[in-house]
Amino acid sequence: MESDRTTPEHRVKASERFPRHERRGEARLPAVLATLVAILLYVALPERLLLGPRFVLPALELVLLIPLIAVNPRRMTRQNRLSRTLSLLLVAVIGLSNLASLGLLVHAMVTRQATNGGPLLLAALQVWATNIIIFGLAFWELDRGGPVVRTQADRCDLPLADFRFSQDENDDAVEEVADGSARRSDWVPTLMDYLYVSVTNSTAFSPTDTMPLSTRAKALMSVESVSALITTLLVIAHAVGVLDA
């Protein structure tokens, strides 16, 4: 007696939740919230770790963010050259300002006598958290042409992948795993997937289950790993040492 090979209804509905289904696009809100958190973390840094007046860079970042929301207020289905440039510029501004803050933090640690480790520890955690968010956004913006292209273009028209996720290669696994694979369900990674990659890279200082494929992906992951290593092993260790003194 042959078993029924019909795909259960709950698996069919699960596959339809992916953004590529009917080209409905990825939700805009998670990226907006992640960006706002990164901006607020920068605003909350101590004065000596900021580049210029406190609200200049955050104001610039908000100016870049507003037209991106206007183009895709709910779901990311439209993109032109200007919106693509603005989205990449926004990520670059936040990322470079955070790396500069990390440099100022290390400089303050090695050139000044820290008498209070609490603010230093808090600032290090803020820089580290921003690092996770901004590299997650960078991976999200670059991989396979960005969030709009990943959901709107035919799979044969997608640019080469920057990252290889487990869903990209598990179509030959057991059915309950294979049904969620990219080949069977038309799955593509969303922001949460890239934030997870950023978290694991920032804590393990190396790739885990998601592998970088392109040169730029490897370069970005290397920068994130090194900056996380500096923050974790040097800055936070120093601050904790001051607290214990």
C-alpha positions in Angstrom: 0.0 0.0 0.0 1.5 3.3 -1.1 1.6 6.2 1.4 -0.1 9.4 0.7 2.5 11.9 -0.7 0.2 14.9 -0.7 1.9 17.9 1.1 0.0 18.6 4.4 -2.0 21.9 4.4 0.0 23.4 7.3 3.2 23.0 5.3 1.7 24.6 2.2 0.6 27.6 4.4 4.0 27.8 5.9 5.7 28.1 2.6 3.3 30.9 1.6 4.5 33.0 4.5 7.8 33.6 2.7 8.1 37.1 1.1 8.6 35.8 -2.4 5.0 34.3 -2.3 3.0 36.4 -4.8 5.8 38.9 -4.8 4.4 40.7 -1.8 7.8 41.9 -0.6 9.5 41.9 2.8 8.0 44.1 5.6 9.6 47.5 6.0 9.0 47.9 9.8 11.7 45.5 11.1 14.4 47.3 9.2 13.1 50.7 10.3 13.1 49.6 13.9 16.6 48.2 13.7 17.9 51.4 12.1 16.2 53.6 14.8 17.7 51.4 17.6 21.2 51.9 16.1 20.7 55.6 15.9 19.4 55.8 19.5 22.4 53.8 20.7 24.7 56.3 19.1 22.9 59.2 20.6 23.2 57.7 24.0 27.1 57.4 23.8 29.3 59.6 26.0 30.2 62.9 24.4 33.9 62.0 23.9 32.9 59.0 21.7 30.8 61.1 19.2 31.9 62.5 15.9 30.9 66.2 16.2 27.8 67.5 17.9 25.5 64.8 19.3 22.6 65.1 16.9 24.3 65.9 13.6 24.9 62.4 12.4 21.5 61.0 13.7 19.8 63.9 11.9 21.5 63.0 8.7 20.6 59.3 9.1 17.0 60.2 9.6 17.0 62.4 6.5 18.3 59.3 4.6 15.7 57.0 6.2 12.6 59.1 5.5 12.6 58.8 1.7 13.2 55.1 2.0 10.1 54.7 4.1 8.2 56.9 1.6 9.1 54.7 -1.3 8.1 51.4 0.5 6.0 52.4 3.5 4.7 48.9 4.3 6.4 46.3 2.1 9.5 46.5 0.0 8.4 46.0 -3.5 9.8 49.0 -5.3 13.3 50.2 -5.9 15.1 52.7 -8.2 18.7 53.8 -8.4 18.2 56.7 -5.9 16.5 54.6 -3.3 19.2 51.9 -3.6 21.9 54.5 -3.2 20.3 56.0 -0.2 19.8 52.7 1.5 23.4 51.7 1.1 24.6 55.2 2.1 22.5 55.0 5.3 24.1 51.7 6.3 27.5 53.1 5.5 27.1 56.2 7.5 25.9 54.3 10.6 28.5 51.7 10.2 31.4 54.0 9.8 30.3 56.3 12.7 30.1 53.2 14.9 33.6 52.0 13.9 34.8 55.6 14.6 33.2 55.5 18.1 34.9 52.2 18.7 38.3 53.7 17.8 37.6 56.7 20.1 36.6 54.2 22.9 39.9 52.3 22.5 41.8 55.6 22.4 40.2 56.8 25.6 41.0 53.4 27.2 44.7 53.5 26.5 45.4 57.2 26.9 43.4 58.2 29.9 43.2 56.9 33.5 39.8 55.5 33.8 38.4 56.0 37.3 34.9 54.8 36.6 34.5 51.6 34.7 30.7 51.7 34.6 30.2 54.2 31.8 33.1 52.6 29.8 31.4 49.2 30.1 28.0 50.6 29.1 29.5 52.4 26.1 31.3 49.3 25.0 28.0 47.3 25.1 26.3 50.1 23.0 29.0 50.0 20.4 28.9 46.1 20.3 25.1 46.1 19.9 25.2 48.7 17.2 27.9 46.6 15.5 25.5 43.6 15.4 22.6 45.7 14.0 24.5 47.5 11.3 26.4 44.5 9.9 23.1 42.6 9.9 21.6 45.5 7.9 24.7 45.5 5.6 24.4 41.8 4.9 20.6 42.3 4.3 21.2 45.1 1.8 23.9 43.5 -0.2 23.1 39.8 -0.5 21.5 38.7 -3.8 20.8 42.3 -4.8 19.0 43.5 -1.7 15.6 42.9 -0.1 13.6 44.2 -3.1 15.4 42.2 -5.7 15.3 39.0 -3.6 11.5 39.0 -3.5 10.6 40.6 -6.8 13.0 39.1 -9.3 12.7 35.6 -10.8 15.2 33.3 -9.1 17.1 32.9 -12.4 17.6 36.6 -12.5 19.0 37.0 -9.0 22.6 38.2 -8.6 25.1 35.8 -7.2 24.6 35.1 -3.6 26.9 36.6 -1.0 25.9 34.0 1.7 25.0 30.4 1.6 22.2 29.5 4.1 21.3 26.0 5.2 17.9 26.4 3.5 19.8 26.8 0.2 21.0 23.2 0.3 18.7 21.1 2.4 16.2 20.2 -0.3 17.3 16.5 -0.1 16.8 16.2 3.7 13.8 14.6 5.4 10.4 16.0 4.2 9.7 18.3 7.2 13.1 20.0 6.6 13.1 19.8 2.8 9.7 21.4 2.5 11.1 24.6 3.9 14.1 24.7 1.6 14.8 27.4 -1.0 14.2 25.0 -3.9 10.9 23.7 -2.7 9.3 26.7 -1.0 11.1 29.5 -2.9 12.6 30.7 0.4 14.8 33.7 0.6 16.5 35.1 3.7 14.9 38.1 5.5 16.3 40.6 7.9 16.1 38.3 10.9 18.2 35.8 9.1 21.0 38.3 8.5 20.8 39.6 12.0 21.3 36.1 13.2 24.3 35.8 11.0 25.6 39.0 12.5 25.0 37.9 16.1 26.8 34.6 15.6 29.7 36.2 13.8 30.0 38.8 16.5 30.0 36.3 19.3 32.0 33.4 17.7 34.3 35.7 15.7 33.8 33.4 12.7 31.0 32.0 10.5 28.8 29.3 11.9 26.0 27.7 9.8 25.9 30.5 7.2 29.0 30.7 4.9 30.2 33.9 3.2 30.7 33.3 -0.6 31.8 36.6 -2.1 34.9 38.7 -1.3 32.8 41.6 0.0 30.9 39.3 2.4 34.1 37.9 3.7 35.5 41.4 4.1 32.5 42.6 6.0 32.5 39.6 8.3 36.2 40.0 8.9 35.7 43.7 9.9 32.8 42.7 12.2 34.7 39.9 13.9 37.8 42.1 14.5 35.7 45.0 15.9 33.8 42.6 18.1 37.0 41.0 19.3 38.4 44.4 20.2 35.3 45.4 22.0 34.9 42.1 23.9 38.5 41.3 24.8 40.0 44.8 25.2 37.4 47.4 26.1 35.0 45.4 28.2 37.9 43.5 29.9 39.5 46.8 30.8 36.2 48.2 32.1 35.6 45.2 34.3 39.2 45.4 35.6 38.5 49.0 36.6 35.3 48.0 38.4 37.2 45.3 40.3 40.1 47.6 41.3 
